[in-house]
């Protein structure tokens, strides 16, 4: 059975506010409008879900942010028997990622043993797992556009998974 990702890009609106700390988070856009893929390499690299490639996940099972919007919380809690591994990552974090960082281990799907030896030595990089101009590009472009208006620390991707 496959795992799918669900979630929202949230933005804390600062445009036109006097005190940024008094602004509220908004569920800006549902992830299904921007991303329709199922990349276990990306899921593992970003959130530690189906991490066959052996990455140090960027944001593994952080849960929902404490100030998550009601819309996002109700989406996640709509089926507690199905949804799992809630997490989030901010645009500031994503903008600082070393996309050339290799996985910690060789890819478990590609490694094989022969006479007690692992016969694969290459490790995947984050860039190979989450292609720069691939299916995640619309997500990153949307987050960047919101960050350009409201500031990088006020944009985040909140996700959860199903099986």
Secondary structure, DSSP 8 states (H G I E B T S, - for coil): ---EEEEEEEEE--TT-S-GGG--EEEEEEGGGT-----HHHHHHHH-TT-TT----SS-S--S-TT--HHHHHHHHTTTTT-EEEEEEEHHHHHT--TT-B-SS--TTT--EETTEE------BHHHHS-TTSTTHHHHHHHHHHHHHH-GGGEEEEEEEE-
